[in-house]
Amino acid sequence: MIEWLGAVEAVEIKVAIAALWLALVGLTAIGVDRVVPEGSELVRKVVHIGTGNIVLLAWWMNIPGWIGVSAGVFFAIVTLASYRFQLLPRIDNVGRKSFGTFFYAVSIAVLVGWFWGVNRPEFGVLGILVMTWGDGLAGLVGKRFGRHRYQLWGMEKSWEGSLTMAIVATLVSGIILSNVAVSTAQLITIAFTIGILSAVLEAFSNLGIDNLTVPILSAAIAYSLVSIL
């Protein structure tokens, strides 16, 4: 009984730390919104990158998978409500019709449920961080420095943003895979494969679907290639 209570208390502490991190992300976003004129895009990226990094805490602190899945499902429901009632206008307002925030939450729930369930959380972390950092920085670079434009499905993209996505996804994959028992050749091959794939998927991001396809396919391919190569 005492051991069980101790385990429950330990989980509560871990969840409290994760909640504190989310609170800091929220406060940072509020500060950016007040300081930066018309900084809604920057606010969105602060939230996008900041909340995604919570998966690192979940991994390092070994937070139970059901907590991550529950959190993902909860926020997916909140985002759906927000599309109807404008609960999160600064996050949802991207200048086009998009369900990216909803897909973001769903992908976290799916990846945590999948890879925590098979005791390979590093692959779930890989997929989420590829989305978190790759898509987040690609959007910022594309907005600020995108000079060479192209169009897909009526959406305007930039080669600068797509290149950023490929580079960041490759680096993130390489860093995470360095914690997996693979050879250097395997690590490089898988990381570059995910980098290229992520850039292609991000380019075809109609309705924000890349927030679902990029993380899930990146994690699935990494997991499969580690087993095959």
N, C-alpha and C positions, 0 to 999 in steps of 0.2 A: 504493500500500500504506500509506504514511504517512498519507494523507488518510483512508483507510478506518479505520485504527486510531484516528485522532483523532475520527472520527464515533462509533465505538463507545464510546470513553472519555466523550464528551460525553453520550451516552444513559445510560451507567452513572451519571454524576453526577446527571443529572435524576431517574433512578429512585431513587437514594439519597436525594435531597431529598424525594421523595414518600414514601418509606419512613419517613424521619425524621418527617414530618408525621403519618403514621398512628401512629407510636410515641408522639408527643406527645398525640394524641387518646386513645390507650389509657391512658396515664399519667393524663391528666385524668379519664377515666372511673373509674379505680381510686381516685383521690383523692376524687372526688365520692361514690363508693360507701362510702368509709370515714368521710367527714365527715357526710353527710346521712343521718339516720335514715330507714330504709325508703325510700331514694331510688332504687329500681330504675327508675321511670319517668324520672327526671331522667338517670340513667345511660344509658338507652336513647336519649334525645334528644341527649345529648352525643355519643354514637357516631354517631347518625343524621345530625346536622348536621355534625359534624366530618369524618367520612369522605366525605360528599358533596362537601364543599368542595375535596377533592383534585382534582376535575375542573377547578377554576380553575388549579391548578398545571400540570395536563396541557395546558391550553389555552395559558397564558402561556409555558410552556417548550417548547411544540411537541413534546411526547412522542409518539412514534409510536402510531397507533391500535391496532396489534396488541398493544401492552403493556397498554392499558386493557381491551381485550376479554379478553385472557388473565387479567388480574386479576379481572375481573367473573365469568368462568366459574369460576375457582378458588374465589372466595368463595361462589359459588352452590353449588358442590359441598360446601364446608365447612358451609354453613348447612343443607343437606339432611342431612348427617351429624349435625349438632347436634340436629336435631329427633328423631333416633333415639337418640343417645347423650348428649344434654344437654352438649354441648361449650361452649355459650355460654348458660348458664341465665339470666344477668342481662339478656341482650339478647332472648332468645326468650320470656321469661315476660311476657306482656302481659295475663294474666288471661282470655284467651279463645283459642280455636283460631285461629291465624293463620300464614300463610306469608309475612308481610310482609318479613322479612329476606331470604328467598330471592328474592322478586320485586324487591327493592331491588337486589340484585346483578345479576339478569338484565337489569333496565332499563338499568343502567350499561353492561353489555356490548353491548346492542342499540344504544343511542344513540351510544356511541363508535364502534362498528363502522359504523353508518349514516352519521353526519355527518362523522366524520374521513375516511371513505371518499369522500365527495363534496366534500371540502375546505371544508365549512361547519361547523366545530366549534362555532361560537357557538350554533347551534340545539341541539346535543347538550347544551351547557352550560346553556342555558336550561331544557330539560326536567328535567335532573338537579337544578338548583338550585331549581326550583319545588317539586319533591318534597322536597328537603333542607330548605329553610327553611319553605316553606308548611306541609307536613304536620307538620314538627317543632314549629313554634311553635303551630300549631292544636291539637295534642295537649296541649301544656303549658297554653295558655290555657283550653282546654275543661276540663281537669282542675281547674285552680285557680280559674277565674272563671266557669265555665259554670253559669248559673242557670236559663236558659231551655232546657229539654230537648225533644227530639223523638225519635221512633223510626223507623228504617227497617230492614226485614229483621231485626227483632228486636234491632237494635243501638241503643243510646242515644247520641245525639249532642247537641251544644249549638249554639245559634245563635251564641253568642260564638266558639266554635271554628271554625264554618263561615265566619263573617265574617272571622276572622283569616286563614283559608286564602285567601279571595278577595283580601283586601288585600295580603297578602305576595306571592301569586302575581302580582298585577298589578304591584307594585313591582319584583319580580325581573325580570319580563318586560320592563318598561320600561327598566331599567338595561342589560340585555343587548342589547336591540334598539337602544339608543343607539349601539352599535358597528356597526350595520348601516345601509346607505344607504337609509333610509326617511324619509318626511316626518313631521312632528310628528303630523299627523292619522292617518296610518297607524300610527304607534307607539302612540298612545293607543287606537285601535280594536282593534289586535291585543292589547295588554296587557290591556285590560278584557275582551276575549273570553276570553283564557286564564284570567284571574282568576275569572270566573264559571264557566267550564267546570271548572276545578280544584276549586272548592268543591263543585260537583255531584258530580263523580267521587269526591271524598274522602268525601262523605256516603254513597255506595254503596260502602263499603270492606269488604265481607264477605270474611273470610279474608285481609285485608291486600292485596287485589287492587289497591287504589289506588296502591300502590308500583310498580305496573306501568302501570296505565292513565293516571295523572296525568302522569308524565314523558314517556311515549311519545306520547300524544295532544297534550300541550301543545307538544312540539317539532314534531310533524308539522303541527299546525294553524298554528303560527307560520311554519314553512317554507313552507307552501302559501299562506298569506295574503300573505306578503312577495312571493311570485311573482305573485299575482293582482292585488292592490290597486295 
